[in-house]
C-alpha cells in the first residue's frame, strides 16, 4: 500500500520542521563539509582536495532520498532546485560504466572493489540506488533512476557469480537492490544479486586473514592520502579545509579495543560469522545487523523463501528479551557501536545509535508484513517515539548520534557530526512515515500506527475480490491522549464486508471500541509478564483486534485507550538496576532532566511512585504532557518525555530513577 498523508497531530508538526528546516540545514552542512564538493571534483568541474570519510558519498545520497520523499508533500521550489543540481552533478561524476565512488575516483583512479569489508563501496552505491528509487516514486521521473540503474547494472556485472569474499562489510546494497527490483518488475537480476549477497554471508573461509589483509591495504591508502593532502595544502595556501566537528562522546570500558578486535576478526561485527539461517543471535554492529535483517525479511517476502523466517524470528526474540534497552534502543557497546552480551544494558554506556533504531524500524515493518503479527508494529511504535525521535531536536537543526539513558552532561545535541549518518537518515524516515501506518492484506485493512493521517487508496476488499477505492481519515491524540477516531468512505458507495484490524497496544491497560457510536467491545488490558525481558518492556503480547463488518461510507470507529503511568523494572540479572524504575505513559518513556529539577540530584533522589500524575504544560518543549511527582522527602519532581531531552542546551538526564 502506498503512503498516507500525515496531518493534524504531533507528527505533522515534526514533519513540517523536517521539510522546512532540517532538510535545508543538512544541505548547508553537506556543502560546508565538502561532501557535495567531492562530486564536483570527481566530475572535474572544480579543483580541490576530497574531504570526509570514504563513505561520505552516502550522506549526499540519503539527503537526496529524504528530499525526494519530502517533495511529495512539500513541493518547495528551493528543494526542487537543490535536487536538480545534485542529480546533474551525479550524472557528471558517474563514470560511463555506472561506477560512482568519489573516494576511489579522486584518490585511486582505476581501483575498485578491493576492501569491501571496510571501505563501504557497495554501501554507498546502495544509498545511491535507494535515492533513485525514491525519487522515481515521488516524481515519476527517470533521470535519477537511470543513474541508479547504471550503478546497479555495474554491480550485477562485476559481482554476479562471485565467491563469498565479494560480499559487503556494511549491509545496505541488499535493501537497495530489492527496492529497485520492486519498481523494475521486468528484471530479476537485481533480486538475484541481493539474494547472492545475502546467501553468501558467513561463508568466507579464513575471514580473519582476509580482514587483516584489507586493513593493511586501507591503512596504506590512508597514509598515501595524508601525504597527498600535505602536498596539496603546501601548494595551495589559500585552501582552507573544513574542520570536521568532534566525534560524539561515549564512555568506553578499558576492554573496548579488545572486544572490537574479537568481534571483527570472528566476523560477528560484520554479521559474517555464520550463514544467515544460523544467525539467531543479534551480534556486531547494530546498524549493519538491522539492515541485514531488513533485507532478509524483504527477500523472504519477494521470493517466498520461508526458510529464512525462523532465524529472523529467533534473532528478534533474543534482541527484545535480552539485548534491548527500555527505550527500544539497541547497541550497548560504544567501541563496537553494537550489541554486547545478554543483559549487558548499562544505561550510562548505552550507545543506542539513532541509525540503529531506524534500521530496527525498517526490520519491524518488514516483519509485520511478512507475518501479520502485531508485536512488530508494537515495537515499531515504541522505537519510533523513543529510540528514533530522540535523534532530532525540535528545531530540526540539532541531532543526537548515540543515545545514553544516563547522561552527566557529556552528551549534547550537535548541528553536525564527523560521521553525519543520522541526520539525513532521520529525515528520510520521517518523510516516509505515512507508509508505515496502514497495510491491506486481501480482505483486510490493518492499522499499524495511530498517527493522524488520510489514506486514499485502491485496494482489494470484500469477498468478490474486486478493487475498491477506500478513503480512511484517522485522527489520533497520541502520544499524549489515548483516543483515535477512524472514518471510512468507499467508492463505489456500497456496503463492502471486510475485516478492519486495530492494534491493541501493550501499554494500554484497556481498550474500548465503538462502531457508529455503538459499543463493540471492551478489550482487557494486556498484562506484562514479570521479568519477561531484561529491559522491562515487552512488545510481544500486542495483538490485532479484528472487526468484521459490512462497511459503508460514513462509518466511524472510535478507539479509547487507558493510559496509566507505568513503572518498568529491569530484570534482576541486569546489573545496576536494583530498586530503580523507568517511568512510562502510553508509548512514551519519561526521564528526569536537571533543567526541570534544580533542587535535587536526579541520580540519587528517590521517587515516591504514588505521587505521579500527568500534567499538561504548554509552556515548555512545544507543549507536552509531563509527569509530576515527589521525592520520598516531598520535593517536587518533573519528568519529561525521553525523546525531548537535551533541547534546552547541555544538561544532565536519567531514565532510571531510584525508588
C-alpha positions in Angstrom: 0.0 0.0 0.0 1.3 3.5 -0.8 1.9 6.1 1.8 -0.8 8.1 3.6 -0.7 11.8 4.2 0.1 12.6 7.8 -1.8 15.6 9.3 -3.1 17.4 12.3 -1.2 15.8 15.2 2.2 15.6 16.9 3.8 14.0 13.9 2.5 16.6 11.4 4.4 19.3 13.4 7.6 17.3 13.3 7.3 16.6 9.6 6.8 20.3 8.9 10.1 21.0 10.7 11.7 18.3 8.8 10.6 19.7 5.5 11.1 23.4 6.2 14.2 23.5 8.3 16.0 20.2 8.7 16.5 19.3 5.1 17.9 22.7 4.2 20.2 22.7 7.3 21.6 19.4 6.2 22.3 20.6 2.7 24.2 23.6 4.1 26.3 21.2 6.3 27.0 18.9 3.4 28.2 21.8 1.3 30.3 23.2 4.2 31.9 19.9 5.0 32.9 19.2 1.4 30.6 16.3 0.7 28.9 17.9 -2.3 32.2 19.4 -3.4 33.7 15.9 -3.7 31.3 15.2 -6.6 32.4 18.4 -8.3 36.0 17.3 -8.0 35.2 13.9 -9.3 33.3 15.4 -12.2 36.3 17.7 -13.0 34.1 20.8 -12.5 36.4 22.2 -9.9 39.8 21.7 -8.4 40.3 20.8 -4.7 41.0 18.1 -2.3 38.5 15.5 -1.3 37.1 15.9 2.2 35.5 13.4 4.6 35.4 9.7 5.2 35.5 7.2 2.4 31.7 6.7 2.9 30.9 10.4 2.7 29.0 10.0 -0.6 26.3 8.1 1.2 25.3 11.2 3.2 24.6 13.1 0.0 22.5 10.2 -1.3 20.5 9.9 1.9 19.9 13.7 1.7 18.6 13.3 -1.9 16.3 10.4 -0.9 15.0 12.4 2.0 14.4 15.5 -0.2 12.6 13.3 -2.8 10.2 11.9 -0.1 9.7 15.4 1.4 8.8 16.8 -2.0 5.8 14.6 -2.4 4.0 16.5 0.4 6.0 19.7 0.4 6.8 20.6 -3.2 9.1 23.6 -2.4 10.8 25.1 -5.4 14.0 25.7 -3.4 14.1 22.0 -2.6 13.5 21.0 -6.3 16.3 23.3 -7.4 18.8 21.6 -4.9 17.7 18.2 -6.0 18.1 19.1 -9.7 21.6 20.5 -9.1 22.7 17.4 -7.2 21.3 15.0 -9.8 23.1 16.9 -12.6 26.3 16.7 -10.5 25.9 12.9 -10.0 25.3 12.4 -13.7 28.5 14.2 -14.5 30.5 12.4 -11.8 29.3 8.9 -12.6 31.7 7.0 -14.8 30.5 5.8 -18.2 30.1 2.2 -17.0 28.0 3.2 -14.0 30.6 3.3 -11.2 30.3 6.2 -8.8 32.5 6.3 -5.7 34.4 9.6 -5.2 37.0 8.2 -2.8 38.4 5.9 -5.4 37.7 8.1 -8.4 39.7 11.0 -6.9 42.4 9.3 -4.9 42.8 5.9 -6.7 41.6 6.1 -10.3 41.0 2.6 -11.8 40.9 0.9 -8.4 37.7 -0.8 -7.4 36.1 -3.3 -5.0 39.4 -4.0 -3.1 38.4 -3.6 0.5 34.7 -4.5 0.6 34.6 -5.2 4.4 35.9 -1.8 5.3 35.5 0.9 2.7 31.8 0.9 2.1 31.8 1.0 -1.7 28.7 -1.2 -2.0 27.1 0.6 0.9 27.4 4.0 -0.9 26.1 2.5 -4.2 23.2 1.1 -2.2 22.2 4.5 -0.9 22.5 5.9 -4.5 20.1 3.3 -5.7 17.7 3.9 -2.9 17.7 7.6 -3.7 17.0 6.8 -7.4 14.0 4.6 -6.4 12.5 7.1 -4.0 12.9 10.0 -6.5 11.2 7.9 -9.2 8.3 7.1 -6.8 8.0 10.7 -5.8 8.2 12.3 -9.2 7.7 9.6 -11.8 10.8 10.9 -13.4 13.6 8.6 -14.6 16.7 10.8 -14.6 18.0 9.8 -11.2 16.6 6.3 -11.6 18.7 5.9 -14.7 21.8 6.8 -12.7 20.8 4.3 -10.1 20.1 1.5 -12.6 23.5 2.1 -14.2 25.2 1.7 -10.8 23.1 -1.4 -10.2 23.9 -2.9 -13.6 27.6 -2.3 -12.9 27.3 -4.2 -9.6 25.5 -7.1 -11.2 28.1 -7.3 -14.0 31.0 -7.2 -11.6 29.6 -9.4 -8.8 27.2 -12.0 -10.2 28.5 -15.5 -9.6 31.4 -14.2 -7.4 32.6 -16.1 -4.3 31.6 -15.2 -0.7 34.7 -12.9 -0.4 32.8 -10.5 -2.5 30.1 -9.5 0.0 29.9 -6.1 1.6 31.1 -5.3 5.1 28.3 -2.8 5.7 25.0 -4.2 4.5 22.6 -1.8 2.6 23.1 -2.7 -1.0 20.8 -5.7 -0.5 17.9 -3.5 0.5 18.5 -1.2 -2.4 18.6 -3.9 -5.0 15.4 -5.4 -3.7 13.7 -2.0 -3.8 15.0 -1.5 -7.3 13.6 -4.9 -8.3 10.2 -3.8 -6.9 9.9 -0.9 -9.2 11.6 -2.6 -12.2 9.3 -5.6 -12.3 10.6 -7.0 -15.6 14.1 -7.8 -14.4 15.1 -10.3 -11.8 18.8 -9.6 -12.0 18.6 -7.2 -9.1 16.7 -9.6 -6.8 19.1 -12.4 -7.7 22.1 -10.1 -6.9 20.6 -9.3 -3.5 19.9 -12.9 -2.8 23.5 -13.8 -3.6 24.9 -11.2 -1.3 22.6 -12.4 1.5 23.1 -16.1 1.0 26.9 -15.8 0.8 27.3 -14.0 4.1 29.2 -16.0 6.7 30.7 -18.4 4.2 34.1 -16.7 3.6 37.0 -19.1 4.5 39.8 -17.6 6.6 37.7 -14.4 7.2 40.1 -13.1 9.8 43.1 -13.3 7.5 41.2 -11.6 4.7 40.1 -8.8 7.0 43.7 -8.2 8.2 44.9 -8.0 4.6 42.2 -5.5 3.8 43.0 -3.5 6.9 46.7 -3.3 5.9 45.7 -2.0 2.4 43.3 0.5 3.9 46.0 1.8 6.2 48.4 2.2 3.4 45.9 4.0 1.3 45.1 6.4 4.2 48.8 7.1 4.6 49.1 7.9 0.9 46.1 10.3 1.1 47.6 12.1 4.0 50.8 12.6 2.1 48.9 13.9 -0.9 46.9 16.2 1.4 50.1 17.7 2.8 51.4 18.3 -0.7 48.2 19.9 -1.8 48.0 22.2 1.2 51.6 23.3 0.7 50.9 24.1 -2.9 47.5 25.8 -2.2 47.9 28.0 0.8 44.6 29.7 0.1 42.7 26.4 0.5 41.0 26.2 3.9 40.0 22.7 4.7 36.7 22.2 6.6 37.3 21.3 10.2 35.1 18.3 11.0 33.2 18.6 14.3 34.5 16.3 17.1 33.1 12.8 17.3 30.2 12.1 19.6 31.2 11.4 23.2 30.6 7.9 24.5 32.3 6.4 27.6 34.2 3.2 26.9 35.4 0.5 29.2 39.1 -0.5 29.2 38.5 -3.7 27.3 36.7 -1.9 24.4 39.6 -2.3 21.9 39.9 -6.0 22.7 36.2 -6.5 22.3 36.3 -4.8 18.9 39.1 -6.9 17.6 37.5 -10.1 18.8 34.2 -9.2 17.2 35.8 -8.1 13.9 38.2 -11.0 13.5 35.4 -13.5 14.3 33.2 -11.9 11.6 30.5 -11.1 14.1 31.0 -7.3 13.8 30.0 -7.6 10.1 27.5 -10.5 10.5 30.0 -12.6 8.6 30.4 -15.3 11.3 27.8 -17.9 10.1 25.3 -18.1 7.2 22.1 -16.1 7.6 19.9 -19.1 8.5 22.1 -19.7 11.5 22.2 -16.0 12.7 19.8 -16.4 15.5 21.5 -14.0 17.9 22.0 -10.3 17.3 25.7 -9.5 17.3 28.1 -7.0 16.0 27.5 -3.5 14.6 23.8 -2.8 15.3 23.1 -0.7 12.2 24.7 -3.4 9.9 22.6 -6.0 11.8 19.4 -4.1 11.3 19.9 -3.5 7.6 20.8 -7.2 7.1 17.7 -8.4 8.9 15.6 -5.9 6.9 17.0 -7.2 3.6 16.5 -10.9 4.6 12.8 -10.1 5.5 12.3 -8.3 2.2 13.9 -11.2 0.3 11.6 -13.7 2.0 8.6 -11.6 1.0 9.7 -11.3 -2.5 10.7 -14.8 -3.4 8.6 -16.7 -0.8 11.5 -18.4 0.8 10.1 -19.1 4.3 13.2 -21.0 5.4 14.6 -17.5 6.2 11.9 -16.7 8.7 12.9 -18.9 11.7 16.3 -17.2 12.1 14.7 -13.8 11.8 12.2 -14.6 14.5 14.8 -16.0 16.8 17.1 -13.1 16.4 14.2 -10.6 17.0 13.2 -12.6 20.1 16.7 -12.5 21.5 17.1 -8.8 20.8 13.8 -7.9 22.5 14.2 -10.1 25.6 17.9 -9.8 26.3 19.7 -7.1 24.2 17.5 -4.1 24.0 17.1 -1.0 26.3 13.8 0.1 27.8 13.7 2.9 25.2 13.9 0.3 22.4 17.5 1.4 21.7 19.9 -1.2 20.5 23.7 -1.4 20.8 25.2 -1.4 24.2 28.9 -1.3 23.5 30.3 2.1 22.3 33.5 0.7 20.8 31.5 -1.7 18.6 28.6 0.6 18.0 26.8 -2.6 18.6 25.5 -5.4 20.7 27.0 -6.6 23.9 26.2 -9.8 25.8 22.8 -10.8 27.1 21.7 -8.4 29.9 24.6 -6.0 29.2 22.4 -2.9 29.4 24.3 -0.3 31.4 22.3 2.9 30.8 25.3 5.1 31.0 27.3 3.2 28.4 24.3 2.8 26.2 25.3 3.6 22.6 21.8 3.1 21.1 22.8 4.8 17.9 20.0 6.7 16.2 20.6 4.9 12.9 20.3 1.5 14.7 16.9 2.5 15.9 15.9 3.4 12.3 17.3 0.1 11.0 15.2 -1.7 13.5 12.1 0.3 12.4 12.6 -0.9 8.8 13.1 -4.5 10.0 9.9 -4.4 12.2 7.9 -3.1 9.3 9.0 -5.9 7.1 8.4 -8.5 9.8 4.9 -7.1 10.3 4.1 -7.5 6.6 5.8 -10.9 6.5 4.0 -12.5 9.5 0.9 -10.3 10.2 1.8 -10.2 13.9 1.1 -7.1 16.0 4.3 -7.4 18.1 6.4 -6.0 15.3 4.1 -3.0 14.8 4.2 -2.5 18.6 7.9 -2.4 18.8 8.0 -0.1 15.7 5.8 2.4 17.6 7.9 2.2 20.8 11.2 2.7 19.0 9.7 5.5 16.8 8.7 7.6 19.8 11.7 6.9 22.0 14.8 5.5 20.3 14.4 7.2 17.0 12.6 10.5 17.7 15.2 11.5 20.3 17.7 11.8 17.4 16.4 15.1 16.0 15.9 18.2 18.1 12.7 20.2 18.0 14.3 22.9 15.9 15.3 20.3 13.2 18.9 21.5 13.2 20.4 19.7 16.1 20.9 15.9 16.5 22.0 13.1 18.8 24.2 10.3 17.4 24.3 8.0 20.3 21.6 8.0 22.9 22.5 7.1 26.5 19.9 6.6 29.1 22.0 8.3 31.8 24.0 11.5 31.0 26.1 13.6 33.3 26.5 16.4 30.8 29.0 14.9 28.3 26.5 14.3 25.5 24.6 17.2 23.9 22.8 17.9 20.6 25.1 19.0 17.8 24.4 20.6 14.5 26.6 18.1 12.7 29.0 15.2 13.3 32.3 13.9 12.0 30.2 10.9 10.9 26.9 12.6 9.9 24.9 9.4 9.0 22.0 10.1 11.4 20.5 13.5 10.3 19.6 12.6 6.7 18.7 9.1 7.8 16.2 10.6 10.2 14.8 12.9 7.6 14.2 10.2 5.0 12.5 8.1 7.6 10.3 10.9 9.0 9.4 12.0 5.4 8.2 8.4 4.6 6.2 7.9 7.9 2.9 7.8 6.0 3.8 4.4 4.5 4.1 2.7 7.9 0.5 3.4 9.1 -1.7 1.1 7.0 -1.5 -2.2 5.1 -4.1 -4.1 3.2 -3.8 -7.9 3.0 -6.6 -9.3 0.8 -9.9 -8.7 2.5 -8.4 -6.7 5.4 -7.4 -3.2 6.3 -4.8 -3.2 9.0 -3.9 -0.1 11.1 -0.4 -0.5 12.5 0.0 3.0 13.9 -2.4 5.5 15.4 -1.0 8.5 13.6 -3.4 11.2 12.3 -3.5 10.6 8.6 -5.5 10.3 5.5 -5.4 7.3 3.2 -6.9 7.3 -0.3 -6.1 4.0 -1.9 -7.4 1.4 -4.3 -7.3 -2.0 -2.6 -8.8 -5.4 -2.8 -11.6 -5.6 -0.2 -14.6 -7.9 0.2 -15.3 -11.5 -0.9 -15.7 -10.7 -4.6 -12.1 -9.8 -5.0 -12.9 -6.6 -6.7 -10.9 -3.4 -6.3 -12.4 -0.6 -4.2 -11.2 2.9 -3.5 -11.1 3.4 0.2 -10.6 6.7 1.9 -9.6 6.5 5.6 -9.3 9.5 7.8 -7.6 8.8 11.2 -7.5 11.4 13.9 -5.3 10.5 16.9 -4.5 12.0 20.2 -1.3 10.0 20.6 1.3 10.2 22.1 -0.4 12.5 24.7 -4.0 11.3 24.8 -5.4 7.8 24.3 -8.1 8.2 21.7 -8.4 7.8 18.0 -11.3 8.2 15.5 -11.4 6.4 12.2 -13.8 7.5 9.3 -14.3 5.2 6.3 -15.6 6.1 2.9 -15.8 3.8 -0.1 -16.1 4.2 -3.8 -18.4 2.9 -5.3 -20.6 3.8 -2.3 -21.9 0.4 -1.4 -21.6 -2.0 1.5 -18.4 -3.9 1.5 -17.6 -6.6 4.0 -14.0 -6.7 5.1 -12.0 -7.0 8.3 -10.7 -3.9 10.0 -7.7 -4.8 12.3 -6.8 -2.5 15.1 -3.7 -3.0 17.2 -4.2 -3.3 20.9 -1.1 -1.8 22.4 0.8 -3.4 25.3 1.0 0.0 27.1 -2.8 0.3 27.3 -4.4 -1.1 30.4 -7.7 -1.3 28.5 -9.1 -0.6 25.0 -12.7 0.4 24.2 -14.2 0.2 20.7 -17.3 1.9 19.3 -18.6 1.4 15.7 -21.1 4.2 14.7 -21.5 5.1 18.4 -22.4 1.5 19.3 -20.1 -0.2 21.8 -18.4 -3.2 20.1 -16.2 -4.5 22.8 -14.1 -3.6 25.7 -10.7 -5.3 25.4 -9.0 -6.3 28.5 -5.6 -4.8 29.2 -2.6 -6.8 28.3 -0.7 -7.8 31.4 3.1 -7.7 31.0 4.8 -10.9 32.2 7.0 -10.0 35.1 10.7 -10.4 34.3 9.9 -11.4 30.8 12.6 -9.2 29.3 15.8 -7.7 30.5 14.7 -4.1 29.9 11.2 -4.2 31.5 9.5 -3.5 28.2 7.9 -6.4 26.2 6.1 -5.8 22.9 5.2 -9.5 22.3 1.7 -9.6 23.9 0.3 -7.0 21.5 -2.5 -8.2 19.2 -4.6 -7.0 16.4 -8.3 -6.8 17.3 -10.4 -7.8 14.2 -13.7 -6.0 13.4 -15.7 -7.9 10.7 -18.4 -5.6 9.3 -20.2 -4.7 6.1 -18.7 -1.2 5.8 -20.4 1.7 4.1 -19.4 5.3 3.5 -19.6 7.4 6.7 -18.9 4.5 9.1 -16.9 5.7 12.1 -14.8 3.7 14.6 -13.8 5.3 17.9 -11.0 3.8 20.0 -10.2 4.7 23.6 -7.1 3.6 25.3 -6.4 3.7 29.0 -3.0 5.2 29.5 -1.9 4.7 33.1 1.6 5.7 34.3 3.6 2.5 34.5 6.8 1.7 36.4 9.0 -0.7 34.5 11.8 -2.6 36.2 14.8 -4.3 34.6 15.3 -8.0 35.2 17.3 -8.8 38.3 20.1 -10.2 36.2 20.7 -6.8 34.7 23.4 -5.2 36.9 23.0 -1.8 38.5 19.2 -1.5 38.3 18.2 -2.7 41.8 15.4 -0.5 43.3 15.3 1.6 40.1 12.4 2.1 37.8 11.8 3.6 34.3 8.6 5.7 34.2 6.4 5.3 31.1 3.0 6.5 30.0 1.4 5.4 26.7 4.1 4.8 24.1 6.5 7.3 25.8 9.4 6.6 28.1 10.0 9.6 30.5 13.2 10.9 32.1 14.4 13.4 34.7 16.4 16.3 33.3 18.2 18.6 35.7 16.8 21.7 33.9 13.4 20.8 35.4 14.7 19.6 38.7 17.2 22.1 40.1 16.5 21.2 43.7 17.5 17.6 43.6 20.3 15.3 42.5 18.5 13.4 39.8 20.9 10.5 40.0 20.4 9.8 43.7 17.0 11.2 44.6 14.2 8.7 45.5 10.9 8.8 43.8 7.6 8.3 45.7 5.8 6.4 42.9 2.3 7.1 44.3 2.6 10.8 43.7 3.0 10.7 39.9 0.3 12.3 37.8 0.1 13.6 34.2 0.1 17.4 33.8 -0.5 19.4 30.7 2.3 22.0 30.2 2.0 24.2 27.1 5.0 26.4 28.2 7.8 24.0 27.6 9.2 22.0 24.6 6.3 23.0 22.3 3.6 21.8 24.7 3.8 18.4 26.4 2.2 16.2 29.0 4.8 16.0 31.7 4.6 13.7 34.8 4.7 15.5 38.1 5.6 13.7 41.3 7.5 14.0 44.6 10.6 12.5 46.2 10.3 10.4 49.3 11.2 13.6 51.2 8.4 15.6 49.5 10.4 17.6 47.0 8.8 18.1 43.6 10.0 16.0 40.6 9.2 16.7 36.9 9.5 14.0 34.3 9.6 14.9 30.5 9.4 12.5 27.5 12.9 11.0 26.9 12.8 11.9 23.2 12.7 15.6 24.2 15.7 15.7 26.5 18.6 18.0 25.5 16.5 20.5 23.6 17.3 23.3 26.1 21.1 23.1 26.0 23.6 20.8 27.6 22.1 19.0 30.6 22.1 16.0 32.8 19.5 13.3 32.4 18.4 9.9 33.7 15.8 7.4 32.6 16.3 5.1 35.6 15.2 6.6 38.9 15.6 5.3 42.5 12.5 4.3 44.5 
